[in-house]
Amino acid sequence: MSEWQECELSEIAEVQTGPFGSQLKNEQYITGGTPVVTVEHITNFRIDDFDYPSVTNEDKERLSRYLLNEGDIIFTRVGSVDLSAYVKAHQHDWMFSSRMLRVRPHKKVDSRFLSYFFQQKSFRDYILNISVGATMPSINTGILKSVLISYPPLPEQKAIAAVLSSLDDKIDLLHRQNKTLEAMAETLFRQWFVVEAKEDWLEKPLGYLFEISSGKCLKKENLIDNGIYPVLGANGEIGRTNDYLFDEKLLFTGRVGTLGNIFIIDNAKVWLSDNTLVFTKIKYFYFVYFLLKTARLGDYNAGSTQPLIRQSDIKEIPIIFPNDEKLNIFEIQSGLLFDKVKTNQKQIRILKTLRDNLLPKLMSGEVRVTY
């Protein structure tokens, strides 16, 4: 690694905080306009495409120095301060919020290489350790500028980034395929059971089709960073453990906090937290899945201080129940589509493991690439 260099981030990149609310017109966001990326949109080192706040064209022009370019890297400034994301071409000219920091690398450092450098567990642990704040971790431009960055010559940076991004591109492709496959099944559901619904179909309560229960709280000492099984909450995985609560095909959704997300567990060992509702012994599995997805569960919120949905309210949702023959055909066709989803998910896990194992080795120079 003799040709590798080390320096503070400020020597190879510009670091900028996003505009504060007082800098925006009327001190608020609008509907439509230029998207603004904030902390909630950063997951798995990606900018998630959902429900962006936005600003007026006037604000966009006035605050143009806060616009994003392809190749920028944005950091969460408060909360999960170890998360970052690479800005892609279609996110050019978006804006980032005051809760974010933008890193804009200079020419001698490849931005994709730098984005992978930020994803290393060792780097993320370091950021968490140097963050400030008694109740919520936070970082600022001064903290981020002072972190040490090590990097090889530019051609090797590009080669390293190419290896890792090729794995990420394949993972993204498989995710997109899965969305398409599920959308095909949902289109079939809506056509057969909404558009073509018959007047003579019987109305029954949704609870007729499954058993429902709450997940269970896992003791803090049983949360293990490298645990065998995932601990799942209302938004997905929230930790790991060596214990499991379920080992069957089931559905679950949020009971407290986030409402309306529906997840499939296909015969995998998992622990489901006490802020989830669990659907087991399901008659017509995929039919129930799409019923729950389209049921607008958020409308059944019964919480006073935070969103809450009760088992009894879900069980009493009325549904129009078609004949068994149509349901059986739907289950077979949907099952074929979701079998392909399951195969893709397995390949995604393999590729993620390969990428995560390669990342620290490439970034330390333990594994070298030809360039």
QUIQUI-V722145 format. One record per pair of residues at least 4 apart in sequence whose ideal C-beta (glycine too) atoms are under 7 Angstrom apart, sorted by sequence separation. I is the first residue (numbers start at 1). J is the second residue. D is the distance in whole Angstrom. If there is no record, write none. Layout:
I|J|D + I|J|D
This chain:
7|11|4 + 9|13|6 + 19|23|4 + 24|28|7 + 37|41|5 + 55|59|4 + 56|60|7 + 57|61|6 + 58|62|6 + 59|63|6 + 60|64|7 + 68|72|5 + 76|80|5 + 77|81|7 + 87|91|5 + 96|100|4 + 105|109|5 + 109|113|7 + 110|114|7 + 111|115|6 + 112|116|7 + 113|117|6 + 114|118|7 + 115|119|7 + 120|124|7 + 121|125|6 + 122|126|6 + 123|127|7 + 124|128|7 + 125|129|6 + 126|130|6 + 127|131|6 + 133|137|5 + 139|143|4 + 141|145|6 + 142|146|7 + 152|156|4 + 154|158|6 + 155|159|6 + 156|160|6 + 157|161|6 + 158|162|6 + 159|163|7 + 160|164|7 + 161|165|6 + 162|166|6 + 164|168|6 + 165|169|6 + 166|170|7 + 167|171|6 + 168|172|6 + 169|173|6 + 170|174|7 + 171|175|6 + 172|176|6 + 173|177|6 + 174|178|6 + 175|179|7 + 176|180|7 + 177|181|6 + 178|182|6 + 179|183|6 + 180|184|7 + 181|185|7 + 182|186|6 + 183|187|6 + 184|188|7 + 185|189|6 + 186|190|6 + 187|191|6 + 188|192|6 + 189|193|6 + 190|194|5 + 191|195|5 + 192|196|6 + 193|197|6 + 197|201|6 + 204|208|5 + 218|222|5 + 232|236|6 + 246|250|6 + 254|258|5 + 272|276|5 + 284|288|6 + 285|289|6 + 286|290|7 + 287|291|6 + 288|292|6 + 289|293|6 + 290|294|6 + 291|295|6 + 303|307|5 + 309|313|6 + 311|315|6 + 312|316|6 + 322|326|5 + 324|328|6 + 325|329|7 + 326|330|6 + 327|331|6 + 328|332|7 + 329|333|6 + 330|334|6 + 331|335|6 + 332|336|7 + 333|337|7 + 334|338|6 + 335|339|6 + 337|341|7 + 338|342|6 + 339|343|7 + 340|344|6 + 341|345|6 + 342|346|7 + 343|347|7 + 344|348|6 + 345|349|7 + 346|350|7 + 347|351|6 + 348|352|6 + 349|353|6 + 350|354|6 + 351|355|6 + 352|356|6 + 353|357|6 + 354|358|6 + 355|359|6 + 358|362|6 + 359|363|6 + 360|364|6 + 7|12|6 + 10|15|7 + 19|24|6 + 22|27|6 + 42|47|6 + 43|48|5 + 55|60|6 + 76|81|6 + 109|114|5 + 118|123|6 + 133|138|4 + 139|144|6 + 152|157|6 + 190|195|6 + 191|196|6 + 207|212|7 + 218|223|6 + 232|237|6 + 233|238|4 + 254|259|5 + 265|270|6 + 292|297|7 + 303|308|3 + 309|314|7 + 322|327|6 + 361|366|4 + 362|367|5 + 9|15|7 + 21|27|5 + 41|47|5 + 96|102|6 + 105|111|5 + 117|123|7 + 131|137|4 + 132|138|6 + 151|157|6 + 231|237|7 + 232|238|7 + 272|278|5 + 282|288|5 + 301|307|5 + 302|308|5 + 361|367|4 + 29|36|7 + 41|48|5 + 76|83|5 + 131|138|6 + 230|237|5 + 231|238|5 + 254|261|6 + 301|308|7 + 302|309|7 + 131|139|5 + 223|231|7 + 231|239|4 + 253|261|6 + 301|309|6 + 302|310|5 + 75|84|5 + 105|114|5 + 128|137|6 + 231|240|6 + 253|262|5 + 279|288|7 + 300|309|5 + 358|367|7 + 37|47|6 + 74|84|7 + 230|240|6 + 231|241|5 + 73|84|6 + 74|85|6 + 229|240|7 + 251|262|6 + 252|263|5 + 302|313|7 + 127|139|7 + 229|241|6 + 251|263|7 + 297|309|6 + 73|86|6 + 74|87|7 + 130|143|6 + 218|231|6 + 227|240|3 + 229|242|7 + 251|264|6 + 252|265|7 + 300|313|5 + 73|87|7 + 226|240|7 + 227|241|4 + 228|242|5 + 229|243|7 + 300|314|7 + 37|52|7 + 38|53|7 + 72|87|4 + 225|240|6 + 227|242|5 + 229|244|5 + 250|265|5 + 36|52|6 + 71|87|7 + 223|239|5 + 224|240|6 + 249|265|7 + 35|52|4 + 36|53|5 + 70|87|6 + 224|241|6 + 249|266|6 + 36|54|6 + 69|87|7 + 70|88|6 + 223|241|6 + 224|242|6 + 249|267|5 + 257|275|6 + 35|54|5 + 36|55|6 + 68|87|5 + 70|89|5 + 222|241|5 + 246|265|7 + 248|267|6 + 256|275|4 + 34|54|5 + 232|252|7 + 234|254|3 + 252|272|6 + 255|275|5 + 33|54|4 + 34|55|5 + 78|99|5 + 222|243|6 + 254|275|6 + 255|276|6 + 32|54|6 + 33|55|5 + 70|92|5 + 74|96|5 + 77|99|5 + 247|269|5 + 254|276|6 + 255|277|5 + 295|317|6 + 33|56|5 + 68|91|6 + 69|92|6 + 76|99|7 + 77|100|6 + 218|241|6 + 234|257|5 + 235|258|5 + 253|276|7 + 29|53|4 + 30|54|6 + 33|57|7 + 68|92|7 + 76|100|6 + 77|101|5 + 234|258|4 + 246|270|6 + 252|276|5 + 253|277|5 + 29|54|6 + 30|55|7 + 68|93|7 + 75|100|7 + 244|269|4 + 245|270|7 + 252|277|6 + 264|289|6 + 29|55|6 + 30|56|6 + 34|60|5 + 67|93|5 + 68|94|5 + 74|100|5 + 75|101|4 + 86|112|6 + 235|261|7 + 244|270|6 + 245|271|5 + 246|272|6 + 252|278|5 + 68|95|7 + 74|101|7 + 234|261|7 + 244|271|6 + 245|272|6 + 252|279|7 + 262|289|6 + 67|95|6 + 68|96|6 + 74|102|5 + 75|103|7 + 243|271|6 + 250|278|6 + 251|279|4 + 291|319|6 + 66|95|5 + 86|115|4 + 216|245|6 + 250|279|6 + 66|96|6 + 72|102|5 + 73|103|4 + 215|245|7 + 241|271|5 + 250|280|5 + 262|292|5 + 24|55|6 + 25|56|6 + 72|103|7 + 84|115|7 + 251|282|7 + 262|293|5 + 63|95|7 + 72|104|5 + 117|149|6 + 246|278|7 + 248|280|7 + 25|58|6 + 25|59|5 + 42|76|6 + 68|102|7 + 84|118|5 + 277|311|6 + 24|59|6 + 60|95|7 + 69|104|7 + 238|273|7 + 249|285|7 + 37|74|6 + 39|76|5 + 251|288|7 + 260|297|5 + 47|85|5 + 73|111|6 + 113|151|7 + 232|270|6 + 251|289|6 + 259|297|5 + 260|298|5 + 39|78|7 + 45|84|6 + 46|85|6 + 232|271|7 + 253|292|7 + 259|298|5 + 23|63|6 + 39|79|6 + 45|85|6 + 55|95|6 + 71|111|4 + 101|141|6 + 229|269|5 + 230|270|6 + 231|271|5 + 232|272|5 + 233|273|5 + 287|327|6 + 42|83|5 + 73|114|6 + 214|255|6 + 229|270|6 + 232|273|7 + 234|275|5 + 251|292|7 + 73|115|5 + 82|124|4 + 109|151|6 + 229|271|6 + 231|273|6 + 233|275|6 + 234|276|6 + 259|301|6 + 42|85|5 + 101|144|6 + 233|276|6 + 284|327|5 + 287|330|6 + 19|63|5 + 47|91|6 + 110|154|6 + 113|157|4 + 232|276|7 + 253|297|7 + 286|330|7 + 287|331|7 + 73|118|7 + 82|127|5 + 113|158|7 + 116|161|6 + 286|331|6 + 81|127|6 + 82|128|5 + 108|154|6 + 285|331|7 + 19|66|5 + 81|128|7 + 110|157|4 + 113|160|6 + 284|331|6 + 18|66|6 + 109|157|7 + 110|158|5 + 113|161|4 + 116|164|5 + 259|307|5 + 286|334|4 + 112|161|4 + 257|306|6 + 286|335|7 + 81|131|5 + 256|306|6 + 257|307|6 + 259|309|5 + 110|161|6 + 256|307|7 + 256|308|5 + 286|338|7 + 112|165|6 + 218|271|6 + 255|308|7 + 255|309|6 + 218|273|7 + 81|137|5 + 217|273|7 + 37|94|6 + 79|136|6 + 81|138|6 + 215|272|3 + 217|274|4 + 78|136|6 + 79|137|7 + 81|139|5 + 215|273|5 + 216|274|6 + 34|93|7 + 35|94|5 + 36|95|5 + 37|96|5 + 38|97|4 + 215|274|5 + 17|77|7 + 34|94|6 + 36|96|7 + 37|97|7 + 39|99|5 + 78|138|5 + 214|274|6 + 34|95|6 + 36|97|5 + 38|99|6 + 39|100|7 + 77|138|6 + 215|276|4 + 38|100|6 + 77|139|6 + 214|276|7 + 37|100|7 + 214|277|6 + 215|278|6 + 212|277|6 + 213|278|5 + 212|278|7 + 212|279|6 + 75|144|7 + 210|279|5 + 211|280|5 + 210|280|7 + 211|281|5 + 210|281|6 + 210|282|4 + 209|282|6 + 210|283|7 + 45|119|6 + 209|283|5 + 209|284|6 + 266|342|6 + 21|98|7 + 18|96|4 + 20|98|4 + 210|288|6 + 18|97|5 + 19|98|6 + 209|288|5 + 18|98|5 + 17|98|7 + 18|99|7 + 18|100|5 + 17|101|6 + 16|101|7 + 206|291|6 + 15|101|6 + 16|102|5 + 15|103|6 + 13|103|5 + 14|104|5 + 13|104|6 + 13|105|4 + 12|105|6 + 13|106|6 + 12|106|5 + 12|108|7 + 13|109|7 + 12|109|5 + 212|311|5 + 185|286|6 + 189|290|4 + 212|314|6 + 212|315|6 + 186|290|6 + 206|314|6 + 207|315|3 + 206|315|6 + 207|316|7 + 205|315|6 + 205|316|5 + 206|317|4 + 205|317|7 + 205|318|6 + 206|319|5 + 203|318|5 + 204|319|6 + 203|320|6 + 204|321|5 + 201|320|5 + 202|321|5 + 201|321|6 + 201|322|5 + 197|320|6 + 17|141|6 + 15|141|5 + 15|144|5 + 193|322|6 + 15|145|5 + 192|326|6 + 9|144|6 + 10|145|4 + 9|145|5 + 8|145|6 + 12|149|6 + 8|146|6 + 9|147|5 + 192|330|6 + 8|147|7 + 8|148|6 + 9|149|5 + 189|330|7 + 6|148|6 + 7|149|6 + 188|330|7 + 6|149|7 + 6|150|5 + 5|150|7 + 188|333|6 + 4|150|6 + 5|151|6 + 4|151|7 + 4|152|5 + 3|152|6 + 185|334|4 + 3|153|6 + 185|337|5 + 184|337|6 + 185|338|7 + 181|337|5 + 181|340|6 + 182|341|7 + 181|341|5 + 178|341|5 + 178|344|5 + 177|344|6 + 174|344|4 + 174|347|6 + 174|348|5 + 171|348|5 + 171|351|5 + 170|351|6 + 171|352|6 + 167|351|5 + 167|354|6 + 168|355|7 + 167|355|4 + 164|355|6 + 164|358|7 + 163|358|7 + 164|359|7 + 163|362|7 + 160|362|5 + 163|369|6 + 160|369|6 + 159|369|4 + 159|371|4 + 156|369|7 + 156|371|5 + 155|371|5 + 122|360|7 + 120|359|6 + 119|359|6 + 120|360|6 + 116|359|6 + 120|363|6 + 117|363|6 + 116|363|7 + 4|365|6 + 1|365|4
